[in-house]
Amino acid sequence: MAVPNLNVDSGVSSSIKTQCSPAKPCFPYILTIITITTGTLLMGFTLGALVVFSFHAFGCLAALSAVAMISSVILFIIAMYGNKKLMLISRVFLLQSQLSKTQEELKSLEETNKENELLLKNERVNLQDLLQREKYLREELLHAQEEVSNKQIYHRMQQELEALEQASYQYEVEAIKKIREYENELVRNQEITSPFSKSNIYTIEEKDEKEELRSQESPF
């Protein structure tokens, strides 16, 4: 995860923004300037009081002026040495505020991650449904191809059967013609070879009866 930006938007001008940072906050410098200014004024007032009241030999006022000068020196020392602690304290406050912001960002990121996990789960479910649908469609396509192939085979076999029936019909017609020719030739041969045989002499009525029987047997 990316490291969050530690710059704090304090609402001041751009020049102060460039000078202030968590490493160098502005708040201790302001307190230091105020403290040094106050101490300097107190020292000047004390020195002036010492000069004025020393000539008049007012020992009490001189003592008070000395106490004020010592107090101003102590304040100046505290301001100088307390600057680092003030900087650390202000930096701690800034880091705590930035930490709270970072925690809020982390919380929002966790919520976003949960939402993304739910979306990812839904996408996986949708993907499984699509895969099942694709599998079903592939099976249906195979069945359809098998049905089409079976229809084509049936159509081809039907055509072959019709061709065989036609050939059988033609063969039967030709066979009947040849049989008639053979019978007629046999009759003629019998009439020629045995003109006086009763079994081979056909009357017109017997020939007509045989012709009728042959016509009944023929498909025509």
N, C-alpha and C positions, 0 to 999 in steps of 0.2 A: 504494500500500500504506500502511496506517496506521502512524504513527510509534509504536514500542514505548515503553512506560512505563519511565522511567529511575529510578523509585523502587526502592531496594534494601531487601529484607526482611532486616534484621539480627537479628531475634528479640528486640529490646528492647521496652520499654514504649511505649505510644502517645504519651506526652509527649516522649520522646526521638526518636521517629519524626518528630514534627512539627517538631522543632528541627534534625534532621540531614537532609542532602540531598547530592547530588553537588557542589552549589555551596558548601555549608557542612558538610563532614564533621565527625564527632565526634572522630575519632582525634587530630588535631592539638591540639584544645582540651584533651584529657586530658593529652597530653604537656606542653603549655604550663603547665597547672595544677601538674603534678608538678614541673616545672623551676623555676617561680617559687616554689613552696613550699620546695623544697630550697635554692634560692638565698637565700631570706629567712631560713631557719633558719641557714644558714652565716654570713650577715651578722650575725645576732643573736649567734651563738656567737663570731664574731670580735670584734665590738664588746665583748662581755662579757669575752673574754680580754684585749683591749687594756686595758680599764679595770682588771681585776684585776691583770694582770702589770705594768702601767705604774707602779703604786705600789711594787712590789717591785724595780723597775729590772732586770728580767730582759730584757735587750736581745734575746736570741735568740728567746725566746718571743714577744716583741712583734713581731719581724720575721716569725715564722711566722704570727702572727695577722694581720699586714698582708697577707701573701701569701694567706692563706685568704680575707680580705675581698676582695682584688682578684680572686681566682678566682671568688668568688660573684658579684661584679659582672659579670665576663666571662660567666659562665653566664646571668645575668639578661639581658644584652644579646643573647647567642646565642638565648635563648628568645624574646625579643621579635622579633628580626629573622628568626629561623629559622621563625617560625610560618607565614609565607606559603609558604615552600618546603615545609614539611611538609604544609600544606593542598593545595598543588599536587600533591605526590607521592601523597598519599592519594586525591586526586580522579582522578589518572591511573590508580591501581590500580582504583578503583571503575568508572571508565569502561572500562577494559580488561575487567573482569569482566562489565560490562553489554554490551560489544561481543561478547564470547564468547557470552553468552546470546542476543544478537540474531542472531549468525551461526547458532547452533543453530536459532533460530526460522525464519530464512531457509531453512536447509537442509530443515527439516520442511515449510515452505511449498512449496519446490521439489518435494519428493517428493509432496506433496498435489496440486500442479499437474500433475505427470506422471500421477498416478492419474486425475485429472479429465480429462486429455487422452485417456487410454486409454478411459475411460468415454464421453467424447464421440465418439471414433472408433467405438466399438461401437454407440452410439446412431445415428450416421449410417448405419452398415451396416444396422442394423435398419430405419431409415427407408427406405433404398433397397429393401430386401426388401419392405417394406409397399407401397411405390409400385409395384414390379413386380407384386406380388400383386393390387393394386387394378386395374392395367392389364389383367392377365389376366382378372380377374373381369368387368371391363367388356366385354372382347371376347367372353367366354362369354355374357354377358347379351345382347349384340347378336345373336350367333348364335341364341340361344334365341328372341329376339323375331322374328328373320327366319323361323325354323322355325315359330313360332306363326302368323305372318302368312301363310306359305305354306300351312299347314294350313287356315287360315281361307279363303284364296282357293280352295284345292282343294275344300273343303266347299261353298263358295258355287257354284263352277262345277259341282260334282256335282249340287247342287240344281237349278241352271238346266238342266243336261242332262236330269235326270229330268223337269223340267217340260216341256222341249221334246219329250221322248219321249212324255209323256202327251198333249201337244197334238197331236203327229203321229199318235199312235194314234187319238185322237178324230177328227182330220181324216180319217184313212184310213177309219174306220168310216162317217163321214158321207158321204165320197166314194163308198164302195161302195154305200151305200144309194141315193144319188142316181143312180149308174150303173144299178143294178137298176131304179129307177123309170123312168129314161130308156129302158132296153131294153124294159121291159114296155110303156111307152107307145108306143115305136116299133113293137113287134110288133102292138099293137092298131091303130095307125094303118095299118100295112101290111095287116092283115087287113080293115080297113074299106075302104081304098082299092083293094085288089086282092084281092077274094074268090076270083077265079077263077085267080089266078097260082099255078103249082105251086111256084115258089121261095119263096112267102110262106105256103104251107100247111104247118103243122107238125102232125105227128102227136103223139100222147101220148108215144111212145117218144123222139122227138127232143127234145121239151121236157124229158123226164126226164133225158136225157143232158146237155143244156145246164145244167140245174139242178145236176147232179152236178159238172160242170166249174166252175161258178161257186162252188159250196161248197168245192171244193178250193183255188181261188185265194184265197178269203176267209180272213183270220186266225181267224175264228170257226169 
